Amino acid sequence: MREWTVAGGLLETPAGVLLVRNQRRGGLEDWTTPGGVIDADDADLIAGLTREVEEETGLRVRKWSGPLYEVRAHAPDMGWRMRCEVHLAVAFEGDVFVDDPDGIVVEATFVPPTECAALLASCVPWVGEPLAAWLRDRWEPGSGVDFRYDVFGTTRDDMRVVRARS
């Protein structure tokens, strides 16, 4: 069973929520918050998240609050388990500039909350549903909100995702 930890950053201005457009293997595209896998070289989750956000968007986060929510997804048929913490950026600076060393993020833009649902429809449920819930309910960081998913199937094409009880 492959296991990894991921972190996502929620950055918001009066213009909207920062979303990144990802170009995945096989030509698939989706929109998510910036973030990614926490590397063994990262001092901790926040250091890895800060690195990922700067790599993907050019923005330097000076202060985080959270976690805003946690997501766990388990895909026994595909042999993986993922845990993701999403944190709220309290202070950040810089200009949006995409220079993703992984070559996955190809665009970053602030999207009005009313337009996020249309873009999030392209991503997997464990990314889109929690963000949509936060945009709707706006709970405070550190509230202990979590989302759990079971993923069945062996490929993205035959994947069936079920929200599990927390």
C-alpha positions in Angstrom: 0.0 0.0 0.0 1.5 3.3 -1.1 0.9 6.1 1.4 1.6 9.8 1.1 0.9 13.1 2.7 -0.3 16.1 0.6 -0.9 19.7 1.6 -3.1 22.3 -0.1 -3.2 26.0 0.3 -6.3 28.1 0.3 -5.3 31.7 -0.7 -8.1 34.3 -1.0 -8.2 38.0 -2.0 -11.2 40.2 -2.9 -10.7 38.9 -6.5 -11.4 35.3 -5.3 -9.8 32.0 -4.4 -6.5 31.0 -6.0 -7.0 27.9 -8.2 -4.4 26.2 -10.4 -5.0 24.4 -13.6 -3.2 21.1 -13.7 -2.3 19.1 -16.9 -2.3 15.5 -15.9 -1.0 12.3 -17.6 -3.1 11.2 -20.4 -4.2 14.8 -21.2 -6.6 15.1 -18.3 -7.0 18.6 -16.9 -8.4 19.7 -13.6 -8.5 22.7 -11.2 -7.4 22.6 -7.6 -6.0 24.7 -4.9 -2.2 24.9 -5.1 -0.2 22.4 -3.1 1.3 18.9 -3.5 3.1 16.0 -2.0 5.2 16.7 1.1 8.8 15.6 0.4 11.1 13.9 2.9 13.4 16.9 2.5 10.7 19.3 3.8 11.2 20.3 7.4 7.5 19.8 8.1 4.1 19.9 6.4 3.9 23.7 6.5 7.4 24.1 5.0 6.4 21.7 2.2 3.1 23.5 1.6 4.9 26.9 1.5 7.4 25.5 -1.1 4.7 24.0 -3.2 2.6 27.2 -3.3 5.6 29.3 -4.3 6.7 26.8 -7.0 3.2 26.6 -8.5 2.1 30.2 -8.2 5.1 32.5 -7.4 3.3 33.6 -4.2 5.2 33.5 -0.9 3.0 32.7 2.1 4.3 34.3 5.3 1.7 32.9 7.6 -0.7 30.0 7.6 -3.7 29.1 9.8 -5.2 25.7 10.1 -5.6 23.1 9.1 -8.8 24.4 7.5 -9.8 20.8 6.8 -8.3 17.4 6.4 -9.0 14.9 3.6 -8.3 11.1 3.6 -8.8 8.9 0.6 -8.2 5.2 0.5 -8.0 3.3 -2.8 -7.5 -0.4 -2.0 -7.9 -1.5 -5.6 -5.2 0.9 -6.8 -3.0 0.3 -3.7 -2.8 3.8 -2.2 -3.8 5.8 0.7 -3.5 9.6 0.9 -3.9 12.2 3.7 -4.2 15.9 2.9 -4.3 18.9 5.1 -5.6 22.2 3.6 -4.4 25.4 5.3 -5.6 29.0 5.0 -3.0 31.6 4.0 -3.2 34.5 6.4 -0.4 36.6 4.8 1.2 36.3 1.4 3.0 38.4 -1.1 4.2 38.5 -4.7 2.7 38.2 -8.1 1.2 35.1 -9.6 3.7 33.4 -11.9 3.6 29.7 -12.8 7.0 27.9 -12.9 6.1 24.4 -11.6 9.2 22.2 -11.7 6.9 19.2 -12.0 5.3 20.6 -15.2 1.8 19.8 -13.9 0.5 23.3 -13.0 0.0 25.3 -16.2 -2.1 28.2 -15.0 -2.9 30.0 -11.7 -5.7 32.6 -11.2 -7.9 34.0 -8.5 -11.5 32.8 -9.2 -14.6 34.4 -7.7 -16.2 32.0 -5.3 -19.4 31.9 -7.4 -17.4 30.6 -10.4 -15.4 27.9 -8.5 -18.0 25.2 -8.7 -17.8 25.1 -12.5 -14.0 24.7 -12.5 -14.0 22.2 -9.6 -16.4 19.9 -11.5 -13.4 18.6 -13.4 -11.5 17.4 -10.3 -11.8 14.3 -8.1 -14.5 14.5 -5.4 -12.0 14.5 -2.5 -10.6 17.8 -3.9 -13.7 19.5 -5.1 -16.3 18.6 -2.4 -14.4 19.8 0.6 -13.5 23.1 -1.0 -17.1 23.6 -2.2 -18.3 22.9 1.4 -15.8 25.5 2.9 -16.8 28.1 0.3 -20.5 27.5 1.3 -20.1 27.3 5.1 -16.9 29.2 5.9 -15.9 27.5 9.1 -12.8 28.6 11.1 -9.4 27.0 10.7 -8.7 24.4 13.3 -12.4 23.4 13.6 -11.5 19.7 13.1 -13.5 19.4 9.9 -12.5 16.3 7.9 -13.6 14.4 4.8 -13.0 10.7 4.2 -13.4 8.9 0.9 -13.2 5.3 -0.3 -12.0 4.9 -3.9 -12.9 1.8 -5.8 -11.8 0.6 -9.3 -8.4 0.2 -10.8 -8.2 3.3 -13.2 -9.5 6.8 -13.2 -12.0 5.8 -15.9 -13.7 3.1 -13.8 -13.2 4.8 -10.5 -16.1 5.0 -8.1 -15.7 7.4 -5.1 -17.8 7.0 -2.0 -17.8 9.5 0.8 -17.1 7.6 4.0 -18.2 8.4 7.5 -15.7 10.4 9.4 
